[in-house]
Amino acid sequence: MAGGVEIERKFLVDAIPEGLEWLDERALRQGYLALDGDTEVRVRDDAGAWRLTVKHGGGLRRVEEDIEIDARRGASLWELTEGRRVEKRRHRLALGAAMLEVDVFEGDLQGLVVAEVEFDGEDAARAFSPPGWFGREVTDDGAYKNRALAVQGRPT
Amino acid sequence: MAGGVEIERKFLVDAIPEGLEWLDERALRQGYLALDGDTEVRVRDDAGAWRLTVKHGGGLRRVEEDIEIDARRGASLWELTEGRRVEKRRHRLALGAAMLEVDVFEGDLQGLVVAEVEFDGEDAARAFSPPGWFGREVTDDGAYKNRALAVQGRPT
């Protein structure tokens, strides 16, 4: 978000209430090709648009390079990520002024549902009052990050 | 080589003789971004043309995907390969009917010179008589493969 600080809060969802009006819904999946020290290489399919990402974090040097790849290469590389995948359907919903994303996980993570709300700044994030159907907040819980979910599976 | 079996033989070179007429010469470098089990991810700069390659070998499944990337991304990713690089100048020479490549290594591998000869088939490879300035043959020596040179350095 240009000029602003993007802040997200993340909550578990036990059951999605009936009658919500989704703005849209799409299939997302990502898998890890290689995890080596502070470097990870992943492939992502966002509703048919494939990207290969090399991410390095740690110490002073942070690099993230995102490379568009065609669907044939995407599918070929996807085969190499078995056992280290996150697959979900992402539903978007307007929640007052905020945009809500509800990720319904599939595959090995079936049964997990996570809601993310994105805010323009810290004040808005603090002021947010979660609706009743939100469960435990997991914003700072490393076990719910994509890489952890992919490698370690659903937290128990 | 379409329809044929490409065979290479590789030799160490102690000193390149004077007066050889190179066909051409170019700078080549490659570095390893991630090594994870049977999967390797490397970035390669062939005279200014950058490629990212994901290679998986082992067992029944072999995959190699080669992706062109722009020079900005190439340089950014190159920074992540420190300590796992192979840098060389490749000289090409016609040697009778065969094509000879002489790689003069630089950087951490400075001092190493390797000649590779490529043949159309096994008969030609067996019949090849190395010129006097070729040293020990290292065709089957794993320590002279790119990945080993990058990770372990010059064999002692």
Interface residues (C-beta under 8 A of the other chain):
Chain A: L33 A34 L35 D36 T39 E40 V41 L52 V54 H56 R61 V63 E65 I67 I69 R73 S76 L77 E79 L80
Chain B: L33 A34 L35 D36 T39 E40 V41 L52 V54 H56 R61 V63 E65 I67 I69 R73 S76 L77 E79 L80
